[in-house]
Amino acid sequence: MYDVQGKVAVITGAASGFGKLLAQRLVAKGCRVVLGDINDKAGEALAQAINHEHPHHAMFQHCDVTQPSDIRLLFDQAVTAYGQADVMVNNAGIPGVGDFFDARSPAATMDAWNRVVDINLRAVLYGTQYAVHHWMERKRSGVVVNVSSASAFVLLPFSPVYAATKAAVQHFTSNCLPLSKKDIRVNAVAPFFSKTALVTNALEQDPALVPLVGSLPMVAPDLVVDAFMRCIEDEKLRGKTLSVLPRDGVQIYRPVYPKL
Ligand SMILES: NC(=O)c1ccc[n+]([C@@H]2O[C@H](COP(=O)([O-])OP(=O)(O)OC[C@H]3O[C@@H](n4cnc5c(N)ncnc54)[C@H](O)[C@@H]3O)[C@@H](O)[C@H]2O)c1
């Protein structure tokens, strides 16, 4: 079991939802956290609230994950402020609301769907690569948790670009398994719908989604955070994705690969 006590975790998209809950969970176990988000107000407030209860355990750094320099700065802040960076959580994500195939929809513009790809996929690839380079150069161990989604393996036709980014994150993570030889673990969490700001905002922005999503069972955000913690703490889970589903709870996702 990997002990998070005394470790330092870097979390993107940490001002709300899973990122915020994970930060609180890690700090309760004695881990220090470096919080990155574009929502400076909420991020600063979270760091302040954590430090009030657990002095010197959290800091906030503005980080727009579409900017590689912001990701570098966030990760480097952990080393500057706390002397080390042990865990990298690539969590920031956006839903990509609107009809990709309706030429009049704002979601159909190249800018709109590029943004979904940049935040949900490109930033995850870069965040993983930057952390891994850091640990390999120093011959240190490390843990990456990437955030995929159940839409990586369950169809989500009303948000095909989102689903494609999350499937790519899952598969990228599986292909990081050889890093475990260098004591670097890369895992992913793939939750079904969960009532965070991402879902409530998407339903507000696109009321057509309400009949499709509103009736679905959701998973509790705390159960999703259990899966994040398992990825960090369970050293046997190298390269694995943990799905978080309404009926089955947290399970290792087992993709079916053809025999060649
Ligand atoms: N809630 C769900 O149903 C669900 C299901 C599966 C996967 N996910 C994934 O979980 C992750 C966290 O989402 P959440 O549900 O906690 O939503 P959330 O909206 O509560 O949190 C996402 C955070 O990311 C931040 N963010 C957005 N764009 C950013 C950027 N460019 N740079 C840095 N930060 C940025 C937001 O400000 C927000 O604080 C996302 O990757 C999301 O795709 C969510």
The ligand as a MOL file (V3000), in Angstrom:
LIG
                    3D

  0  0  0     0  0            999 V3000
M  V30 BEGIN CTAB
M  V30 COUNTS 44 48 0 0 0
M  V30 BEGIN ATOM
M  V30 1 N -19.3020 14.4880 -13.3620 0
M  V30 2 C -19.3880 13.4640 -14.1970 0
M  V30 3 O -20.4750 12.9260 -14.4650 0
M  V30 4 C -18.1460 12.9310 -14.8350 0
M  V30 5 C -18.1860 11.6320 -15.3710 0
M  V30 6 C -17.0370 11.1300 -15.9720 0
M  V30 7 C -15.8930 11.8710 -16.0170 0
M  V30 8 N -15.8870 13.1380 -15.4830 0 CHG=1
M  V30 9 C -14.6310 13.8840 -15.5660 0
M  V30 10 O -14.2190 14.2360 -14.2700 0
M  V30 11 C -13.3410 15.3690 -14.3480 0
M  V30 12 C -13.7300 16.3680 -13.2950 0
M  V30 13 O -15.0230 16.8640 -13.5910 0
M  V30 14 P -16.1260 17.1660 -12.4830 0
M  V30 15 O -17.2690 16.2770 -12.7820 0
M  V30 16 O -15.5130 17.1740 -11.1440 0 CHG=-1
M  V30 17 O -16.5890 18.6130 -12.9650 0
M  V30 18 P -16.3820 20.0770 -12.3600 0
M  V30 19 O -16.9140 20.9810 -13.4280 0
M  V30 20 O -16.9410 20.1620 -10.9990 0
M  V30 21 O -14.7870 20.2110 -12.2660 0
M  V30 22 C -13.9810 20.4610 -13.3790 0
M  V30 23 C -12.9730 21.5420 -13.0230 0
M  V30 24 O -12.1210 21.7270 -14.1620 0
M  V30 25 C -11.8630 23.1130 -14.2710 0
M  V30 26 N -11.4380 23.4490 -15.6280 0
M  V30 27 C -12.1920 23.5670 -16.7590 0
M  V30 28 N -11.4280 23.9570 -17.7880 0
M  V30 29 C -10.1590 24.0600 -17.3070 0
M  V30 30 C -8.9170 24.4210 -17.8920 0
M  V30 31 N -8.8170 24.8000 -19.1700 0
M  V30 32 N -7.8080 24.4090 -17.1160 0
M  V30 33 C -7.8970 24.0690 -15.7980 0
M  V30 34 N -9.0450 23.7560 -15.1820 0
M  V30 35 C -10.1630 23.7430 -15.9370 0
M  V30 36 C -13.1790 23.7830 -13.8910 0
M  V30 37 O -12.9920 25.1510 -13.5350 0
M  V30 38 C -13.6170 22.9070 -12.7150 0
M  V30 39 O -13.1330 23.4080 -11.4880 0
M  V30 40 C -13.4550 15.8670 -15.8010 0
M  V30 41 O -12.3310 15.4160 -16.5350 0
M  V30 42 C -14.7170 15.1980 -16.3030 0
M  V30 43 O -14.7210 15.0360 -17.7000 0
M  V30 44 C -16.9830 13.6660 -14.9020 0
M  V30 END ATOM
M  V30 BEGIN BOND
M  V30 1 1 1 2
M  V30 2 2 2 3
M  V30 3 1 2 4
M  V30 4 1 4 5
M  V30 5 2 4 44
M  V30 6 2 5 6
M  V30 7 1 6 7
M  V30 8 2 7 8
M  V30 9 1 8 9
M  V30 10 1 8 44
M  V30 11 1 9 10
M  V30 12 1 9 42
M  V30 13 1 10 11
M  V30 14 1 11 12
M  V30 15 1 11 40
M  V30 16 1 12 13
M  V30 17 1 13 14
M  V30 18 2 14 15
M  V30 19 1 14 16
M  V30 20 1 14 17
M  V30 21 1 17 18
M  V30 22 2 18 19
M  V30 23 1 18 20
M  V30 24 1 18 21
M  V30 25 1 21 22
M  V30 26 1 22 23
M  V30 27 1 23 24
M  V30 28 1 23 38
M  V30 29 1 24 25
M  V30 30 1 25 26
M  V30 31 1 25 36
M  V30 32 1 26 27
M  V30 33 1 26 35
M  V30 34 2 27 28
M  V30 35 1 28 29
M  V30 36 1 29 30
M  V30 37 2 29 35
M  V30 38 1 30 31
M  V30 39 2 30 32
M  V30 40 1 32 33
M  V30 41 2 33 34
M  V30 42 1 34 35
M  V30 43 1 36 37
M  V30 44 1 36 38
M  V30 45 1 38 39
M  V30 46 1 40 41
M  V30 47 1 40 42
M  V30 48 1 42 43
M  V30 END BOND
M  V30 END CTAB
M  END
